Every structure is written in C-alpha cells, then in structure tokens.
Amino acid sequence: MRVRDVLSEPLKGKRGYLSVKDVRTIIDVDAGLFQQWLARGQIPFQLKKVGKRTLRRFPIGDLPRLILIAEIVGHKYGIGDAAANVDLILNRKYADGSVPGPILWFPQIRFILFTKATAGGSWSLPKWLREKDCASCFLLSIQELKRKVETALAKLNDKPETEVGD
C-alpha cells in the first residue's frame, strides 16, 4: 500500500477539477506567491478553454499532493523542496499488512522512516532514533493528512461553483 493510496481513499468515485481559488485556499498561500509557483512549474495544472477564456484547473485527484505540499511548506521548507519531494513521499510503500503510522521525513538526505502503528493506533520511534537529535526532521501523520483531504473535500462539496462530482 502506497501513501498515495491511503490519502486518496476519500476521493474514490470523485472526479472533476479545482479552481485556482480552491487550491490557494487549500494550501493557504497568497495570490502573488501562488502565481510564481505556477509560473515556475512547481504545481502542475491543466488549461481548460471556456469560451474565449483559458482557465487553470487542477484535477481533484491531485488533492492529496496539494495538501502534502502545504504541510511541507508549513514546516518552513521552500516550494522547490516540497514539490521535489512530494512524489517521493506519496509513492513510498508500506510493508504488506502494516498499519500506517506517521512518516518521519528527513528532508536534507531525502530519507523516509515509516513508523508502524499498533492496532490501537499508538506508535513509537525506534530506540536509535529516540536517542538522536532530530532537529532537521519532522513527522507527517498519515491519518492527519487523510483528515485534511476529507475536510478539504467536504468544503469543496459545499461550494456550488466547484466542479467536483461522483
């Protein structure tokens, strides 16, 4: 099971596109900075013709990717680091039969440590890591990221102008 699979569960059966405004709201960034990110190709989008207008649209399936980018940027890493590493994180696999626990992400060395959760949902770091100073790493809670996907999807479903459907 990949991280992408876990985070995409709330999107099953959903199709459609997000607007620029929707994405900016989800990743909580101002318009000028977001435009720079788009111009540099840090966040992929599709162009959609509507009459004489050309709109930028983001597939609803990219919602987990956008939320993970927002999480990494929220940890004070630049959009370049976030965009370069988000697919690495999303495409990593958990061992078969394991319960996804938080991911410990070491951005400088691009190393991911998957923690294993118990049936009760608790988890622990390996002893060798608990004894280390881990100032340059951070935890990404898979369940919290999944809740953020669900929350964003619920907000989008409440808006009539968003093109999200079953």
N, C-alpha and C positions, 0 to 999 in steps of 0.2 A: 504494500500500500504506500503510495506516494503522499507527501504533504499536500500536494495539489488536490488529490482525491478527497482527503479529509475536509479541506477548506471549501471544496466545490459542492459538497453534499447539499447545502441549502439551495443550490441553483438547478438541481435536477428538474428537467422539464421546462426550464425558463429559457427564453430567447429574446433577443431584442438588443437595443443599444442604449448607452448612457450619453447624455449631453455633456458638453464641456462644464456647464454649471454643476451638474450632478457630480462629476469627477472632482471638481475643485472642492465641493462640499465634503465629499468622502475623504479626500486626503488633506483637507484643511490648509489650503495654500492660497495666497493672493493671486489675482489675475495676471499681473506682470511677471511674476516668477514662474507661474504655470506656463505662460506663453513662451518663456525662454526654454523651459524643459521640452516643450513640444517642438520648438524650432531646432533644438539640438538632437531630437530623436530619442530622448530619454524615456518617453512614454509613447508607445505605439497607438495609432488611431487609424480610422478609415475615413475616407471622404465620401459624403453622400450628397448627391445632387437633389435639390428640392426647388423646382422651377429654375430661376436664374441664380439662386443662392447655392453655395457649396458649404456644407456643414461638416464639422469634425464630429465623428461618432466613435464611441468606444464599446466594443462588444460586451454584453453582460457577463460573458464567461471570463473576462479579464478582471472582474471584481476582486477575487482573492489576491491577484497580483498587485492591484492598486492599493489594497488595504495593507499588504505586506510592505510595499514601498513606503506608505505613510508611516508604518511602525518603525522601519529602519531610519527614515528621515527624522522621526520623532526622538530617536536616540542620538541625535546630533551628528549623523553621518550625512554626507552630501548626496544629492540625487544621482550623481555618477556612480558612487559606491552602491547605492540602493538598487539602481537599475541593473548594474553589472552582476549583482549577486542574487537578485530575487529569483531568477530561474534556477540557479544552483540550489537554493533552499527548497523551492517548490517541487523540483524533480527528484529530490532525495527520497529514498525508500526506507520505510521502517521494516524491521525484520518481520517475517510472517508470524502472525499470532500475537504480536506485541501490542500493547495498549499505548497509543501515542502520548508521551509526556512532553514537557517543554523542550524546546531546542535551545541548546547553548551555542551561541554564534560567536566565533572569533573572527571579526572582520579583517584584521591585519593579515592573517595567514589563511583566510578562507577555509576555515575548518568548522565543521558542524559536529556537535556531540548530541546524539539523541538520548534523552533520558527515558527510562522505562517507568511507566506508572503501574501501580498495583490496581487490583480490581476496585478498591475503594477510592481511587483517584489520587492517592498520595504518590509522591515520587522523591527520589533523593539523588544527589550528585555522587559520583564515585569518590572514594576516600582521597585518592591522589589529587583530585581537583578541589576538594574542600580545603585542603591544606595549602593551596596556591593562592596568590594574589591575582584576582581576576578583574582588574580594573578596566581592561580593554575588551571585555566580552559582555554580552547581555543575553537574557533569556527571552525567547519568543514562545509564549504559551499558545499551543495549537488550539486548545479549547477557547481561549480568549479571542484569538484571531477568527475562529469559526463564529463566535457570537457577534463579532463586529461585522462579518459578512451578512449574518442573519439580520442584524439591526439595520444595516445599510439597505438591504433588500426590502425590508418592511417599510422603511421611509420612502424608498422609490416607488413601491406599490401604492402608497398613499397619495402620490402625485399624479394627477391625470395626464400631464404633458410628457411623462417619461414613457418611452416605448418598451415596456417590459411586459411580456405575456407568457402564457402557458402554451 
